[in-house]
Amino acid sequence: MLVNASGAERECSGCSSRAFIADSEEYWNEESWEDDDPGAAGCPCGSEEFEAAVAFTLGGDGSVRWAAVGLRCNKDGFCGTYADWKIDYSPTEHLLTMV
């Protein structure tokens, strides 16, 4: 999993396919990164293999306002939020299926 303040890109440990989470692909470029280049998520135990979960915070009108990526280490079970970012446009319904 590569993460930064602009989003996250996941990689399947079984087949090595890659996919962006929510709208990450739109902002996955050097212009958006500024001083925040993506890096591999890592557990304090040294492992880089995780189970991933994505959470969305919805506004009163049902639109997505925040996306967050939580990871659970496959080796020792350590859990944490590794990335979160604000969504400041509309419509956003499509993001709910882009995990």
C-alpha positions as CSV (number, residue, x, y, z in Angstrom):
1,M,0.0,0.0,0.0
2,L,1.4,3.4,-1.0
3,V,0.0,6.3,1.0
4,N,0.3,10.1,1.3
5,A,-1.9,13.1,2.1
6,S,-3.4,12.9,-1.4
7,G,-4.7,9.3,-1.3
8,A,-3.7,5.7,-1.4
9,E,-2.9,3.0,-4.0
10,R,-3.3,-0.6,-2.9
11,E,-1.6,-3.7,-4.2
12,C,-3.1,-7.2,-3.9
13,S,-0.5,-9.5,-2.2
14,G,-2.0,-12.5,-4.1
15,C,-2.0,-11.3,-7.7
16,S,0.0,-8.0,-7.5
17,S,-2.8,-6.0,-9.2
18,R,-2.9,-2.4,-8.2
19,A,-5.9,0.0,-7.7
20,F,-6.4,3.5,-6.4
21,I,-8.7,4.1,-3.5
22,A,-11.6,6.6,-4.0
23,D,-10.4,9.6,-6.0
24,S,-6.7,9.0,-5.3
25,E,-5.8,8.5,-9.0
26,E,-7.0,12.1,-9.8
27,Y,-4.4,13.5,-7.4
28,W,-1.6,10.9,-7.7
29,N,0.9,13.1,-9.4
30,E,4.0,15.2,-8.4
31,E,2.1,18.5,-8.6
32,S,-0.4,17.4,-5.9
33,W,2.3,15.8,-3.7
34,E,4.3,19.0,-3.0
35,D,6.4,17.8,-0.1
36,D,4.5,14.6,0.5
37,D,5.8,11.9,-1.8
38,P,3.9,8.5,-1.5
39,G,5.6,5.9,0.6
40,A,5.0,2.3,1.5
41,A,2.8,1.8,4.6
42,G,4.8,-0.1,7.2
43,C,3.9,-1.7,10.5
44,P,6.2,-1.1,13.5
45,C,7.0,-4.8,13.3
46,G,8.5,-4.3,9.9
47,S,5.8,-5.9,7.8
48,E,4.3,-4.2,4.8
49,E,1.4,-6.7,4.2
50,F,-2.0,-5.5,5.5
51,E,-5.7,-6.1,5.4
52,A,-7.3,-2.8,4.3
53,A,-10.5,-1.0,5.2
54,V,-11.9,2.3,3.8
55,A,-14.2,4.5,5.7
56,F,-16.1,7.5,4.4
57,T,-17.5,10.5,6.4
58,L,-20.7,11.7,4.9
59,G,-22.2,15.2,5.1
60,G,-25.8,15.9,6.0
61,D,-26.8,15.7,2.3
62,G,-25.2,12.2,2.0
63,S,-22.2,13.4,0.0
64,V,-18.7,12.1,0.9
65,R,-16.6,14.7,2.8
66,W,-13.6,12.5,4.0
67,A,-12.0,9.3,3.0
68,A,-9.8,7.3,5.4
69,V,-7.7,4.1,5.0
70,G,-7.2,1.8,7.9
71,L,-4.8,-1.1,7.8
72,R,-4.4,-4.2,9.9
73,C,-1.0,-5.9,9.8
74,N,-1.1,-9.5,8.7
75,K,1.8,-10.4,10.9
76,D,1.0,-9.0,14.3
77,G,-2.5,-7.5,14.0
78,F,-1.4,-3.9,14.6
79,C,-4.1,-1.5,13.4
80,G,-3.9,2.1,12.4
81,T,-5.2,4.9,10.1
82,Y,-2.6,5.3,7.4
83,A,-4.2,8.0,5.2
84,D,-7.1,10.3,5.2
85,W,-8.1,13.2,2.9
86,K,-10.8,15.7,2.5
87,I,-13.3,15.6,-0.4
88,D,-14.3,19.1,-1.4
89,Y,-16.3,18.7,-4.5
90,S,-19.6,17.2,-5.6
91,P,-21.2,14.9,-6.7
92,T,-19.4,12.2,-4.7
93,E,-21.6,9.1,-4.9
94,H,-19.2,7.3,-7.2
95,L,-16.5,7.3,-4.5
96,L,-18.4,4.8,-2.3
97,T,-17.7,2.0,-4.8
98,M,-14.0,2.9,-5.5
99,V,-12.3,1.0,-2.7
